[in-house]
């Protein structure tokens, strides 16, 4: 197929947030449109009147169906079921009409609500799923917030999931470990996220500053990070921790106070539009996540020359960090080991420099041109193969 004529549609909820999925989708879509000449459309369901956080190429078309699934965030679980089913019917009707109008060659679902019906839309496009979380945490309720009804729905959804995913032309996951987790399927491929920027300079690693990046939520493990930092700060009072991310900071501010940490020692910021600047003003990145689909902040920080200290959680960090060479992987969830890893690199400037240099070399494999080429090969393969 002629790459210049390839028409690709991406399906995702919204693009007004400063999240990793939003950033990666924007980057790839821009590259496909500007460098490959693809005809790219992004179809959204939410954030109708909100500006896009990351700039999109003027060649890309955006369609917002204005379903407003975000209304579900404020509903009780029982009410949420009824409203969800109603909105889902509306989404199916509107998306079907849009795909029939666009007639794309490839439709890429970011594995949200449309995955339940995308295979039944007869628009002629090949259907590709793109999953940014590992299997264990896809459509999974946190046990602390679950009851028997939620567990039932979770099991029901998971039973249907394999049938829905099996009917896709391809499922793309982020790491080899994620691919292995879908052992029942033979059409799963792994393509990592691309580096979102290529810094023109690197950190000198002289600032006594550790940085953490990511949304304030259970997944990112900032409660564990603050426990570790309380241990570190007692030994290194001249160092500072700066956290950047969306979300509610209140519980972490309360925990900071309870741990006796000063606001100067541990600074909890909102999101930033210039994360590269913050990396370059730091000497270490810390990742305290309970799980990661990939860990884009790891790649970004390493590109800026920062060594990293990370929990060895599923599955992202191990696919990026070469333990002992460009960073340190410590036992998953072990607060003491995280504190020890941070202290080790904070006190050894020579090791920081050595690992920082290795980090810059390591992440060259994630440059956008290399990752985009893998997507291009996948699209061509899917378009030239027999329809499932």
C-alpha positions in Angstrom: 0.0 0.0 0.0 1.2 3.5 -0.8 2.1 5.1 2.6 1.1 8.5 1.3 -2.5 7.4 0.9 -2.7 5.5 4.2 -5.7 6.8 6.3 -5.4 6.2 10.0 -7.9 6.9 12.8 -7.0 6.9 16.5 -9.6 6.5 19.2 -8.9 7.9 22.6 -11.0 9.6 25.3 -9.4 13.1 25.5 -6.3 15.1 24.8 -6.7 18.0 27.2 -4.7 16.3 30.0 -0.9 16.4 30.5 -0.7 12.6 30.6 1.8 10.2 29.1 -0.7 8.5 26.8 -1.8 11.9 25.5 1.8 13.0 24.9 2.8 9.8 23.1 -0.3 9.7 20.9 0.2 13.4 19.9 3.9 12.7 19.1 3.2 9.7 17.0 0.2 11.2 15.2 2.3 14.3 14.3 5.1 12.1 13.0 2.8 9.9 10.9 1.2 13.0 9.4 4.3 15.2 8.9 6.9 12.5 7.9 4.9 9.6 6.4 2.2 11.7 4.9 -0.6 9.7 6.5 -4.1 11.1 6.6 -4.6 11.1 10.4 -7.9 11.7 12.3 -8.2 11.5 16.1 -11.7 10.8 17.5 -12.4 11.8 21.1 -15.3 11.3 23.4 -14.6 13.9 26.1 -13.2 17.3 26.8 -15.3 19.0 24.1 -14.6 22.6 25.1 -11.1 22.1 26.5 -7.9 23.0 24.6 -5.5 20.3 23.6 -2.6 20.2 26.0 0.1 19.1 23.5 0.2 20.8 20.1 -1.0 18.8 17.1 0.1 19.1 13.5 -2.3 21.3 11.4 -2.5 18.3 9.1 -4.4 16.2 11.7 -8.2 16.3 12.0 -9.8 16.0 15.4 -13.4 14.9 15.9 -15.0 15.1 19.3 -18.2 13.0 19.7 -18.9 14.7 23.0 -20.1 11.6 24.8 -18.9 12.9 28.2 -18.0 9.6 29.9 -16.3 11.8 32.5 -19.8 12.2 34.0 -19.4 8.7 35.4 -16.6 9.9 37.7 -19.2 11.5 40.1 -21.8 8.7 40.1 -22.5 5.9 42.5 -21.6 2.5 41.2 -25.2 1.5 40.6 -26.1 4.7 38.8 -22.8 4.5 36.9 -23.9 1.2 35.3 -27.1 2.7 33.9 -25.4 5.9 32.6 -22.5 3.9 31.2 -24.8 1.6 29.2 -26.7 4.6 27.8 -23.5 6.5 26.8 -22.0 3.3 25.4 -25.0 2.9 23.0 -24.6 6.5 22.0 -20.9 6.1 21.4 -21.3 3.0 19.3 -23.9 4.8 17.1 -21.8 7.9 16.6 -18.5 6.1 16.2 -20.0 3.8 13.6 -21.3 6.7 11.6 -18.0 8.5 11.8 -15.9 5.5 10.7 -18.4 4.8 7.9 -17.9 8.4 6.8 -14.1 8.4 7.1 -13.5 4.9 5.7 -10.0 4.6 7.2 -7.4 1.9 6.3 -6.4 1.5 9.9 -8.4 2.2 13.1 -6.3 2.2 16.3 -8.2 1.8 19.5 -6.3 2.8 22.7 -8.3 -0.1 24.3 -10.9 2.0 26.0 -14.7 1.7 25.8 -14.9 1.0 22.0 -12.9 -2.2 22.3 -16.2 -4.0 23.1 -17.7 -3.2 19.7 -15.0 -1.9 17.4 -14.7 -5.2 15.6 -18.4 -5.1 14.6 -18.1 -1.8 12.7 -18.0 -2.8 9.0 -16.1 0.3 7.7 -13.5 -1.8 6.0 -10.6 -0.7 8.3 -8.2 -3.0 10.0 -8.6 -2.8 13.7 -5.5 -2.4 15.9 -5.5 -2.3 19.7 -2.8 -0.2 21.5 -2.5 -1.0 25.2 -0.6 1.3 27.6 -1.0 -0.7 30.8 0.1 -4.3 31.6 -2.5 -7.0 31.5 -2.7 -7.5 35.2 -4.0 -3.9 35.6 -6.2 -3.6 32.6 -9.8 -3.3 33.5 -9.0 -4.2 37.1 -10.6 -2.8 40.2 -8.4 -1.9 43.1 -9.2 -4.3 45.9 -9.4 -1.7 48.5 -12.3 0.0 46.6 -14.1 -3.1 45.5 -17.2 -5.1 46.6 -18.8 -8.3 45.3 -20.7 -6.4 42.5 -17.6 -4.7 41.3 -15.7 -8.1 41.3 -18.5 -9.6 39.3 -18.4 -6.9 36.7 -14.6 -7.1 36.6 -14.7 -10.9 35.9 -17.5 -10.4 33.4 -15.5 -7.8 31.5 -12.4 -9.9 31.6 -14.2 -13.0 30.2 -15.3 -10.9 27.3 -12.0 -9.2 26.8 -10.1 -12.1 25.3 -12.8 -12.6 22.7 -12.8 -8.9 21.8 -9.0 -8.8 21.6 -8.7 -12.0 19.7 -10.8 -10.4 16.9 -8.4 -7.5 16.5 -6.0 -7.6 13.6 -3.2 -6.8 16.0 -2.7 -6.0 19.7 0.3 -3.7 20.4 1.8 -3.7 23.9 4.8 -1.8 25.3 7.2 -4.5 26.4 8.2 -8.1 25.7 6.9 -9.1 29.2 3.5 -7.6 28.3 3.5 -9.6 25.1 4.3 -12.8 27.0 1.4 -12.1 29.4 -1.1 -12.6 26.5 0.0 -16.2 26.0 -3.4 -17.2 24.6 -3.0 -14.9 21.6 -0.6 -15.1 18.6 -1.1 -11.7 17.1 0.4 -9.6 19.9 3.5 -7.4 19.1 5.5 -5.1 21.4 6.5 -1.6 20.4 7.8 0.7 23.1 6.8 4.3 23.5 9.0 6.8 21.7 11.1 9.4 23.4 9.0 12.5 23.5 11.8 15.0 23.0 15.5 15.0 22.2 17.3 17.5 24.6 20.0 19.7 23.1 21.9 19.7 26.4 22.2 17.4 29.4 22.1 17.9 33.2 25.4 18.6 34.9 24.2 16.4 37.8 25.4 18.9 40.3 22.1 20.1 41.7 21.1 18.5 45.0 17.7 17.8 43.6 15.8 14.5 43.0 12.8 14.6 40.7 9.7 12.4 40.4 7.1 12.8 37.6 3.6 11.4 37.3 0.0 11.8 38.3 -0.8 11.9 42.0 -2.5 8.5 42.3 -2.2 5.1 44.0 -0.4 3.7 40.9 2.6 6.1 41.2 3.3 5.1 44.8 4.1 8.6 46.1 3.0 7.4 49.6 5.9 5.0 49.4 8.2 7.7 48.0 7.5 10.0 50.9 8.3 7.3 53.4 11.6 6.7 51.6 12.4 10.4 51.4 11.8 10.9 55.1 14.7 8.4 55.6 16.8 10.1 53.0 16.2 13.6 54.1 17.4 12.8 57.6 20.8 11.9 56.2 20.9 14.4 53.4 19.2 17.6 54.6 20.8 19.6 51.8 19.0 17.7 49.1 15.5 18.3 47.8 12.7 16.2 46.3 10.5 17.8 43.6 7.4 16.0 42.4 5.4 17.1 39.3 2.0 15.9 38.2 -1.7 16.3 37.8 -4.2 15.2 40.4 -5.1 15.8 44.1 -2.0 16.5 46.2 -3.9 16.9 49.4 -3.3 13.4 50.9 0.4 13.6 50.1 0.7 17.1 51.6 -0.9 15.6 54.7 1.5 12.7 54.7 4.5 15.0 54.2 3.4 16.9 57.4 2.9 13.7 59.3 6.4 12.5 58.4 7.9 15.8 59.6 9.1 16.7 56.1 9.4 20.4 55.4 7.9 21.9 52.3 11.4 22.9 51.2 12.7 19.4 51.5 9.8 17.9 49.7 8.0 20.1 47.1 4.8 18.8 45.6 4.1 20.7 42.3 1.2 20.5 39.8 1.9 19.7 36.2 4.5 21.6 34.2 4.5 22.5 30.5 8.3 22.3 30.4 9.3 19.1 32.0 12.6 19.0 30.1 13.7 22.1 32.0 12.9 20.4 35.3 14.9 17.3 34.3 17.9 19.4 33.4 17.8 21.1 36.8 17.9 17.8 38.6 20.5 15.1 39.3 18.4 12.0 39.8 15.0 10.6 38.9 13.1 8.4 41.3 10.3 6.1 40.3 8.2 4.7 43.1 5.4 3.2 41.0 3.5 0.2 42.0 3.2 -0.7 38.3 4.0 0.9 35.0 2.8 0.3 31.5 6.2 1.6 30.3 7.5 4.6 32.2 8.0 7.5 29.9 9.4 9.7 32.6 12.3 7.2 32.8 13.2 7.5 29.2 12.9 11.3 29.2 15.0 11.8 32.3 17.7 9.4 31.0 17.8 11.3 27.7 18.6 14.4 29.8 21.5 12.5 31.4 19.9 11.5 34.7 20.5 8.2 36.3 17.4 6.7 37.9 16.4 4.8 41.0 13.3 2.7 40.5 11.2 0.0 42.0 11.4 -3.2 39.9 7.7 -3.1 39.3 5.8 -4.7 36.4 6.9 -4.2 33.7 8.2 -1.0 32.4 11.3 -0.1 34.4 13.1 -3.4 33.7 12.6 -3.0 30.0 14.3 0.4 30.1 16.9 0.4 32.9 20.1 -1.7 32.8 20.5 -2.2 36.5 23.8 -1.1 37.8 24.8 0.5 34.5 22.5 3.5 34.0 20.4 3.3 37.1 19.3 1.1 40.0 16.4 -1.3 40.2 15.4 -2.0 43.8 13.0 -4.6 45.2 9.4 -3.8 44.3 7.7 -1.8 47.1 10.7 -1.9 49.4 10.9 1.6 50.9 14.2 1.0 52.7 15.9 -0.2 49.5 14.5 2.8 47.6 16.0 5.1 50.2 19.3 3.2 50.1 19.5 3.5 46.3 18.8 7.2 46.4 21.5 7.7 49.1 24.0 5.8 47.2 23.8 7.9 44.1 23.4 11.2 46.1 26.7 10.6 47.8 28.7 9.3 44.8 29.0 12.1 42.2 31.4 9.9 40.1 28.8 7.1 39.9 26.1 9.6 39.0 28.1 10.9 36.1 29.0 7.4 34.9 25.4 6.2 35.0 24.1 9.4 33.5 26.4 9.0 30.4 25.3 5.4 30.0 21.6 6.5 30.3 21.9 8.9 27.4 23.3 6.2 25.2 20.8 3.6 26.3 17.6 5.5 25.4 18.7 6.4 21.8 16.8 3.2 20.9 13.6 5.0 21.8 14.0 7.9 19.3 10.8 8.7 17.4 12.2 7.8 14.0 13.1 4.3 15.1 9.7 3.7 16.9 7.7 5.2 14.1 9.4 2.9 11.6 8.2 -0.1 13.6 4.6 1.3 13.5 4.9 1.9 9.8 6.0 -1.7 9.2 3.1 -3.0 11.4 0.5 -0.9 9.4 1.9 -2.1 6.1 1.9 -5.7 7.3 -1.7 -5.5 8.6 -3.0 -3.8 5.4 -1.3 -6.4 3.2 -2.5 -9.4 5.2 -5.8 -11.3 4.9 -8.7 -9.9 6.9 -9.5 -11.8 10.1 
